[in-house]
């Protein structure tokens, strides 16, 4: 007669059931390291976000370096005037300033004077400046204001109409750029570049 092996009980012993019923916070060997990793990820994302990150439309996408000091090898100025439905808009005096660095495209005052201060000669565009500024610029939108029925975005460069994507306007020495969403399209204000610029 053959002997059959003893059947195991489908029931778990009482001590085993208690172990299985333990809640997650009583399993430190698994959850503490996982929580630590999650915390590191959150901190890294917060630090990355404070510097601009690489999200679409971000400063990293603009491909404009940020240095700990002002660059002086290549230093030019352009001027921008923005009018929305006839109302002049102010360009802040701290565009491109971060706690630890200064972008090569920036402003120092609210006159609309754009500083291009780089370590080498570079060709930047108005779109890159708007990206550093974290503002919208397209043929349908300026500074968060969208084109409505019967409206349009107009761009003048040194008094001449610029056809095409306003983001592609190159920033050149002493260039005067006017961006208007309207109608109303007021006459551009005269601007005199500071001596020595």
C-alpha positions in Angstrom: 0.0 0.0 0.0 1.3 3.3 -1.0 1.4 6.1 1.4 0.1 9.4 0.4 1.9 12.5 1.5 0.1 14.5 4.1 -2.0 17.3 2.8 -1.1 20.8 3.8 -3.8 22.7 5.4 -5.2 25.6 3.3 -5.4 27.6 6.4 -2.5 29.7 7.5 -1.3 29.3 11.0 -2.5 32.1 13.3 0.9 33.8 13.5 1.2 33.8 9.7 -2.2 35.4 9.4 -1.2 38.2 11.7 2.0 38.8 9.7 0.0 39.0 6.5 -2.4 41.5 8.1 0.4 43.9 9.0 -0.2 47.3 7.6 2.3 49.1 5.3 3.9 51.3 8.0 4.9 48.3 9.9 7.1 47.1 7.0 10.0 49.6 7.2 12.4 47.4 5.2 10.3 48.0 2.1 8.6 51.4 2.5 11.3 53.6 4.1 13.7 53.3 1.2 10.8 53.8 -1.3 9.7 56.9 0.5 13.3 58.2 0.6 13.6 57.8 -3.1 10.2 59.5 -3.7 11.3 62.4 -1.5 14.6 62.8 -3.5 12.7 62.9 -6.7 10.3 65.6 -5.4 13.2 67.7 -4.2 15.1 67.3 -7.5 12.0 68.3 -9.5 11.5 71.4 -7.3 15.1 72.5 -7.7 15.0 71.9 -11.4 11.7 73.9 -11.7 13.2 76.8 -9.8 15.9 77.1 -12.6 13.4 76.9 -15.4 13.5 73.1 -16.1 13.2 71.9 -19.6 9.5 72.0 -20.2 8.2 73.3 -23.5 8.6 77.0 -23.7 11.0 77.1 -20.9 14.3 78.9 -20.6 16.2 75.7 -21.4 14.3 75.4 -24.6 15.4 79.0 -25.5 19.0 77.8 -25.6 20.2 81.0 -23.8 23.0 80.4 -21.3 22.8 81.7 -17.7 26.1 82.8 -16.2 27.1 83.8 -12.7 28.4 87.1 -13.9 27.7 89.5 -16.8 29.4 88.7 -20.0 31.2 91.6 -21.8 32.9 90.2 -24.9 29.7 90.6 -27.0 27.4 93.3 -25.8 24.6 94.8 -27.9 21.2 96.4 -27.2 17.9 96.3 -29.0 14.7 98.0 -27.9 11.2 96.6 -27.8 7.8 98.4 -27.5 4.6 96.4 -26.9 1.1 97.8 -27.4 -2.0 95.8 -26.8 -5.2 97.3 -28.2 -3.6 100.7 -28.0 -2.3 100.4 -24.4 1.5 100.5 -23.9 2.8 97.5 -22.0 5.8 97.6 -19.6 8.7 95.3 -20.1 10.0 94.5 -16.5 13.5 95.5 -15.5 14.4 92.0 -14.2 13.8 89.8 -17.2 16.5 87.1 -17.3 17.6 87.7 -13.7 17.7 84.5 -11.5 19.0 84.2 -7.9 22.2 82.4 -9.0 22.7 83.7 -12.6 22.0 86.2 -15.3 20.7 85.1 -18.7 22.6 86.4 -21.7 19.3 88.0 -22.8 18.0 90.3 -20.1 16.8 93.7 -19.1 18.1 96.1 -16.4 15.2 98.6 -16.3 11.6 99.0 -17.6 12.4 101.1 -20.7 12.2 98.1 -23.1 16.0 98.0 -23.6 17.1 94.4 -24.3 20.7 93.6 -23.3 22.5 90.8 -25.2 25.6 90.2 -23.2 27.4 87.0 -24.2 30.8 85.4 -24.0 30.8 85.1 -27.8 29.0 86.7 -30.7 25.6 85.1 -31.0 22.4 85.5 -33.0 19.4 85.6 -30.7 15.8 86.2 -31.6 12.8 88.0 -30.1 11.2 84.6 -29.5 14.2 83.6 -27.3 13.8 86.8 -25.3 10.1 86.2 -24.8 10.9 82.6 -23.7 13.4 83.9 -21.1 10.7 86.4 -20.0 8.2 83.5 -19.8 5.7 85.3 -22.0 3.8 84.3 -25.1 4.5 85.7 -28.5 3.0 84.4 -31.8 0.9 85.6 -34.7 -2.2 84.9 -32.5 -1.0 85.9 -29.0 1.1 88.6 -27.2 1.7 88.5 -23.4 -1.3 86.2 -22.8 -3.7 88.3 -24.9 -5.2 86.4 -27.8 -6.2 87.8 -31.1 -10.0 88.4 -31.3 -12.3 88.8 -34.3 -11.0 91.5 -36.6 -7.7 91.8 -34.7 -4.1 90.9 -35.7 -0.5 91.0 -34.4 1.7 93.5 -36.2 5.5 93.7 -35.9 7.6 96.7 -37.0 11.4 96.4 -37.2 13.2 99.8 -37.5 9.9 101.2 -38.7 9.3 98.6 -41.4 6.6 95.8 -41.3 8.0 92.4 -40.5 6.2 89.6 -42.2 6.4 86.1 -40.7 6.7 84.6 -37.3 7.3 87.4 -34.8 9.5 85.0 -32.7 12.0 84.9 -35.6 12.9 88.6 -35.5 16.7 88.7 -35.0 18.1 90.9 -32.2 20.7 93.2 -33.8 22.5 96.3 -32.5 20.2 99.3 -31.9 17.3 97.6 -33.5 13.9 99.1 -32.6 11.1 96.5 -32.5 7.4 97.3 -32.1 4.9 94.5 -31.4 1.2 95.4 -31.5 -2.0 93.5 -31.1 -5.0 95.5 -32.3 -6.6 97.5 -33.7 -5.6 100.2 -32.2 -2.1 100.5 -33.6 -0.6 103.7 -32.1 2.4 105.3 -33.7 5.7 104.0 -32.1 7.3 106.1 -29.4 10.7 107.5 -30.2 13.5 105.8 -28.3 17.1 107.0 -27.9 19.7 104.4 -27.0 21.9 105.4 -24.1 25.3 106.8 -25.0 28.0 104.2 -25.4 25.5 101.4 -26.1 
